[in-house]
Amino acid sequence: MQVSAVKLVRRELDGAVTTLGAIVLPSNPPERLPALARAADQAGLEQLWLWEDCFLAGGVAAAVAALAATTRLQVGIGILPVPFRNVALAAMEIATLRRLFGARAIVGIGHGVQDWMEQVGAQVASPMTLLREYTTALRALLNGETVTTRGRYVRLDEVALDWPPEPAPELLIGATGPKTLALSGELADGTILTGGTAPSGVRTAKLHIGTEKDHDLVVFVPAATGPGAAERLAEQQSRYGMDDPGVAGDARAVAAGLERWIEAGATTVVLQPTTDEPDPEGFLRFVAEEVRPLLS
């Protein structure tokens, strides 16, 4: 699928290709993002992922900043919460990203954190209905179609983009529960699993996704390196109630640890630093320059 079209890092296992990336957490000030993106680009990192967490940096604006500061880096947004944006606006933003930056721009959509959606007055009674209606309309708009729909939540009257992207982009859905995973398998080109998903969770997700077509499976894996890495990671995993310990240590230890997710079926593995990572630029270089060669 197109999300994996720009491949610089390849790891073949049972016929599958695994992409390696890293996350810049939204706890970093937005003004640091261009420098972090340039560091990732210069180091040869394949993918940089951003989160649109409330109430930190806006996902689209952050992605534009990262993409504009780089030349070959793919930048993923995981995810844009669908209750936040009218679907026509989301289509306009995604289309603009793709026309400006091509396949380097990757966008995932999803329910969003329900507590945050309630906090901003955007929570809906049936998130599943909204996500189905939204994904269906969004794909049609990005395909250049004129859309009229009268759904429970999504209502459009002869809406069409003046500047649809060419070609139409892939769509990814962030999912955890069985129903959302099944919906992703039905409607999306890929699924984004939450940080802390254990390899067993990847296997279970694949069963719920259940599609026989090409389907990217993105998993965020908590990771730490450098002095006190194991202790920092263990403290974070305990604080957030994560069952899986993640991966910690030098490049060989991290690469060896990632085999568990690769063998479980992840096609894109994205290393997620701890919230107290002392050197975000160094973490990005570590993933690109030290871990990547061990997965080539």
N, C-alpha and C positions, 0 to 999 in steps of 0.2 A: 504494500500500500504506500501512498505518497508520503505519509509521515516518516517512513524509513528510507525515502528515496535518496537523501544526501548522506551516504554512508562513508564515514572515515574510520570508524572502529567496527570491526567485525569479529564475532565469536560464534563459530559454528558448533552446534551441539544437537545431535539427532536431526540434522537437516535444517534447524532453525537458525536465524541470525539474531543476535542480541545486541542492542544499542546501549551505550553507556553514557550517562549524563550526570549532572549534579544540580542541586537546588541553591538559589540565593534566597534565604528566608526573608519574609517581609519585615522582620524585626530590624533589618539593616535600613538605615535612613535612605530614602529614595535618591538623594543626591550622590550616594556611593555607587549606585547601580551601573552607570556607564563605565566607571573604572573597573568594576568587578567583571562586567561583560567583556571588556577589552582584555583583561587578564585571562579569562576563559578562552577567548578567541585566539589569542597569541599562543596559549599553551596547547591548542589543538583539541580542546574539548568539543565533543560532537553536539551535545544538547545542554542548554541551560533552562531550568524550569523555575517559574515564578508562581506564587500563590496570591489570590485576591482575598486575603483574610480581612474581616472587619476589625478595626476601622483603620487599616494601614494603607498601603499604596494601591491605587487603582490598577487592575490587571492590564488593561489595554494600554494605558499611558506608560506603565512600566515596561511592557513588551516593546513598545515603539522606541523608548529610550535605549533599551538593550540592543535592539536590532539596528538602530541607526548608528550605534557606536561600534558595530562589528561588520565583518564582510562575509563570513562563511558560517558562523555559529547559528544553529537552530535554537529558537526560543519558544518554549511551551508555556501556556497559561493553564494551570491545573488547580482550580477550575474557575469559570465564570458562573456564579449562581444565577439560575434562570429567573427566579422571582425578582431580581434586581433590575432587569432590563426588558423593555418591550422587545419582542423578537425582531421587529423591523430594525430597531436600533442596533441590536446585536449583529444582524446580517450586514448592516452598513459598516460596522466596525471591523468585522472579520473580513469582509470583502476589501476594505481599504488596506488592511494589514497584508493580505495576500497580493494585492496589486502592487503594493510598495515593495514587499520583501519576498514574494514568491513562497516557495515551500519551506523557507526558513521560519515562517510563522506557523506555529501549531497552537490550536485552541481546543480546550476541553470545556464542556458545560456540565452542570449537575444541579442537584437540589439546593446546595448550600447548607450551612449549619442552621438548623431550624430555630435555635435560640436567637441567632443573629437576625434571621428573617423576621421573627416575631418582634424583635427589638426595633426594627426599622419599619414595621407596619406592612411587610411584604409577604408574610406567611400565608399559605393557602391551605384549604381544607384537604385537598388531595394532591400532594406533590407529584404522585405518579401520573395523574391525569395531565397536570401542567407539563411535566417533562416530555410525555408522549406528544402532546399537541405542539409544544415548542420545537422539539427536535424535527418533527415532520415538516412544520412550516419553515424552519430555518434552512433545512436542506433544500427545500423547493426554491426558496429565495436565492440561495447561493448557487443553485443550478440555473438561475436566470429566468425562472418561471414567474408568471403573474399569479398571485395567490389571493384567493378569496376563501375565507374559512370562518365558521361560526361555532367555535368550540366553547367549552365551559370557561376557559381562561384566555385562549388565544383567538382574537377576532381581527381579521384583516379584510379589507374591501379593495380588491383589485390593486394590490401592492406589488410592485416590481422594482428591483434595483436598476438604477441607470448605469451603474458601473459594477456589474457582477464580476467576480474573479474568474480568470481563465487560466487553467482549468478549475473547475469547482474543487474546493478543498475537502480533505477528509474531515470527519467529525468524530470526536472522542467524547465519551460520557464518563464522568466520575461516578463510581458505584461501589456500594458495600453490600447491601442486602440482596437476597435472592431475586426479588421482583425487579429491582433496578438493574441488576446484572443481566437478567433475561431480556429486559428492554434494550440494554446496550447491545447485546448480541443480535437483536432483531433490527435495530435502527442505526447503529453506529458502526464506524470503521475500526474503533478501538475502545478500550476501557482503561481508565485510570483508577488504580487501587490506592487506598489511603496509606500514609506512612505508618509503618509498624505492622503491615500485613505480613504474617509469617508465610513461609513456603507452603505450609498446609492450606493456608487461606488462598494462595494462588491456585492451587489444585482445585479447591472447592469452587472458586470463582469461575474457572474454566468450564466446570460442569454446568454451572448455572447459565453462563453465557451461551454455551451450547451451539454455536454456529460452526458450520463447516467452511465458510468463506474465510479469506485472509482477515485476521483480526488482531490488531496490535494490543498487547497486554502490558501496560506500564505500571511498574511498582516502585514506590518510594521506599528506600531502605535506609534506616537510620545508621549513621556511620561516624566514626571519630578516629583521628590519628594524632600522633605527637605525644608529648608528655602527659601522663594521666588519662590517656584516651579511654581505656576500658572503664575507669572509674567515672569519668564524666558521662559516658554513654549509659552506664548502668544506672546512675542517679537519675538521668532523664527518663529512661524507660520505666523506672519505678514510679517516678512522679506522675507520668501520664498513664500508668496502668497498662503498659505494653507487655504482652507475654513474651514476644521474641526479643532476644538480646541485641539484635542488629549485628554490625560488623565493626571491629575495632582493631587497631594495631598498625603495623607497617603495611606496605603495599602488598606483600605476599600474603599476609594474613587476611587483608580485606578482599583480595581477589579470590582466595580460597573460600572465604565465607560466602561470597556471592554465588558460588556454584549451586548453593541450595535453592536460590530463587530461579536460576537459569534452568536447572533440572526440573523445577516445578512447572516451567512453561512461560516465565516472563520473557517477553521479547524486547522490552526496554527496561533497564535497571537504572534508577536515578538515585544517586547517593545524597542523603539528607543530613547535613551537618547538625550538630547539637546547637541548641539555642545560645549556648555560651561559647561557641567556637571562637577562639582568640584571633584567628587569622583567616578570614573568609577567602581572600585572594590565594593564600597558601593552600587552602583546602581545595580550591578549584584546580590549581596547578598539580596538586597531589593526584587528584582523580585522573587528569588528562595525561600527565607525564609519567607517573609511576604505576598506577593501577591499570591504565589502558593497555600498555604493552604486554602485560601478563594475561590479558584476555584476547590478544590478537591471534 
